[in-house]
Amino acid sequence: MKWFVYIVRGKDDSLYTGITTNISRRIREHNNKTGAKSLKGKLPVKLVYQEEYTNQREAAERERNIKSWTRKYKLKLILNNKGNL
């Protein structure tokens, strides 16, 4: 099963990083207010970055790694991979 690490941008320009097996479903969940509580008041969100992994463990490790970064570093990652969505 494929796993994805993704970053979405909220209407307030905030960034949220997560993992899922289905990105389109997860974005829909976030925008339908059934996603992460930390996005409350920041909807709608837009997908700005994604990476694919072959297992949940690797995806979760990468998610933790990205979540530890500063906003500046996350933006650099997003900008350097703009055409990969």
C-alpha positions in Angstrom: 0.0 0.0 0.0 1.2 3.5 -0.8 1.5 6.1 1.9 1.9 9.8 1.4 3.3 12.6 3.4 1.6 15.9 2.5 1.6 19.5 3.4 -1.5 21.7 3.1 -1.7 25.5 3.4 -4.7 27.0 5.2 -6.5 30.2 4.3 -4.5 32.0 7.0 -1.2 30.8 5.3 -0.5 28.2 8.0 1.1 24.9 7.0 -0.1 21.5 8.2 1.9 18.3 7.6 0.2 14.8 7.7 0.2 11.3 6.3 -2.5 9.3 4.5 -3.1 6.5 2.0 -5.5 8.7 0.0 -4.6 12.4 -0.4 -7.7 13.5 -2.2 -9.9 11.9 0.5 -7.8 13.4 3.2 -8.0 16.9 1.7 -11.7 16.5 1.4 -11.9 15.5 5.1 -9.9 18.5 6.1 -12.1 20.8 4.1 -15.3 19.2 5.4 -14.2 19.8 9.0 -13.6 16.1 9.7 -9.9 16.4 9.6 -7.3 17.7 12.0 -8.6 19.9 14.8 -5.6 22.2 14.5 -7.0 23.3 11.1 -10.2 24.7 12.7 -10.7 28.2 11.4 -8.1 27.8 8.7 -10.3 26.2 6.0 -10.2 25.7 3.2 -6.8 24.1 2.8 -4.9 23.5 -0.4 -2.4 20.8 -1.1 1.0 22.3 -1.6 3.4 19.3 -1.3 3.4 15.5 -1.3 5.8 12.6 -1.2 5.1 8.9 -1.7 6.3 6.0 0.5 5.9 2.3 0.3 5.0 1.8 4.0 3.5 3.7 7.0 6.7 3.6 9.1 8.8 5.5 6.5 6.0 8.0 5.9 5.5 8.6 9.7 9.2 9.1 10.2 9.3 11.6 7.4 6.2 13.4 8.8 7.9 13.7 12.2 11.0 15.0 10.5 9.2 17.7 8.5 7.0 18.7 11.5 10.3 19.5 13.4 11.4 22.0 10.8 10.9 25.7 10.9 8.3 27.3 8.6 11.1 28.8 6.5 12.6 25.3 5.8 9.1 23.9 4.9 8.5 26.7 2.5 11.9 26.0 0.8 10.9 22.4 0.4 7.5 23.4 -1.1 9.1 25.9 -3.5 11.8 23.5 -4.7 9.2 20.9 -5.6 6.5 23.2 -7.0 6.0 21.2 -10.2 5.7 17.8 -8.5 2.0 17.9 -7.5 
